[in-house]
Amino acid sequence: MTLTLYGGARTRASMPRWYLEEKEISYEWQMLDMRNGEHSREPYLSINPFGKLPALVHEDPTCPGGRLQLFESGAILLYLAELSGECSTQASRSLAAQWVLFANATLATALFVPSNREKEFPRLMAVLNELLKPGQPLMGHGWGVADCAVNAYLAYLPMFFPDLDLTPYPSVQSTIAATQARPAYRKVMGLT
Ligand SMILES: N[C@@H](CCC(=O)N[C@@H](CS)C(=O)NCC(=O)O)C(=O)O
């Protein structure tokens, strides 16, 4: 079986790539040159017709037609969580979906849609600050897909909004620091 992850510089491909590295799943990394529009033309459009990154291709005889093509970082993460064996029950699959959807829809919107940042962002941060316990995963017994999705967005905060005051959220701050210290995260973000 071959897994190929397509991404570009500073894209959400870092999320599924981080997961693959943490779980030591072997994969091929295809970095597209977005400045030259490689994501907006063939052959990439045959993988994601919307021309957005990331996308995953899984060549595997057990997939219908021997090959699965997936776009949307959340769908890719959930598929990888299935492959890694992290989500083996209905309840764990549903909780994983809850956190991945929360990260990609609710949290991402609060962060990156400027009109939401004033009200929605502090509201979410206050709750996350209570829920996040340093060293404890959001679900399950070890670092997993929920932590990957949520913590990847939290770790974007100092990158995209360096002036944002996070001191009211000490657990969020510790979570960001713990994320930045993880070797797999550092590798994927080019911090090593
Ligand atoms: N909801 C999608 C968002 C994908 C997305 O917007 N990707 C950006 C990079 S982070 C992209 O490909 N932008 C290029 C473009 O829109 O032309 C996901 O999570 O995968």
The ligand as a Tripos MOL2 file, in Angstrom:
@<TRIPOS>MOLECULE
LIG
   20    19     1     0     0
SMALL
NO_CHARGES

@<TRIPOS>ATOM
      1 N1        -11.3970   22.9840    4.1140 N.3       1 LIG1
      2 C1        -10.2310   22.6730    3.3170 C.3       1 LIG1
      3 C2         -9.4950   23.9480    3.0150 C.3       1 LIG1
      4 C3         -8.4830   23.7200    1.9290 C.3       1 LIG1
      5 C4         -7.7910   25.0180    1.5670 C.2       1 LIG1
      6 O1         -8.4180   26.1010    1.4960 O.2       1 LIG1
      7 N2         -6.5030   24.9110    1.3130 N.am      1 LIG1
      8 C5         -5.7310   26.0640    0.9480 C.3       1 LIG1
      9 C6         -4.3470   25.9540    1.5790 C.3       1 LIG1
     10 S1         -4.4540   25.8920    3.3400 S.3       1 LIG1
     11 C7         -5.5420   26.0660   -0.5590 C.2       1 LIG1
     12 O2         -5.3660   25.0370   -1.1680 O.2       1 LIG1
     13 N3         -5.5650   27.2520   -1.1650 N.am      1 LIG1
     14 C8         -5.2900   27.4040   -2.5530 C.3       1 LIG1
     15 C9         -6.4600   27.8920   -3.3280 C.2       1 LIG1
     16 O3         -7.5550   28.0620   -2.7780 O.co2     1 LIG1
     17 O4         -6.2730   28.1240   -4.5360 O.co2     1 LIG1
     18 C10        -9.3420   21.6800    4.0790 C.2       1 LIG1
     19 O5         -9.3650   21.6960    5.3110 O.co2     1 LIG1
     20 O6         -8.6500   20.8760    3.4430 O.co2     1 LIG1
@<TRIPOS>BOND
     1     1     2 1
     2     2     3 1
     3     2    18 1
     4     3     4 1
     5     4     5 1
     6     5     6 2
     7     5     7 1
     8     7     8 1
     9     8     9 1
    10     8    11 1
    11     9    10 1
    12    11    12 2
    13    11    13 1
    14    13    14 1
    15    14    15 1
    16    15    16 2
    17    15    17 1
    18    18    19 2
    19    18    20 1
@<TRIPOS>SUBSTRUCTURE
     1 LIG1         1 GROUP 0 **** ****
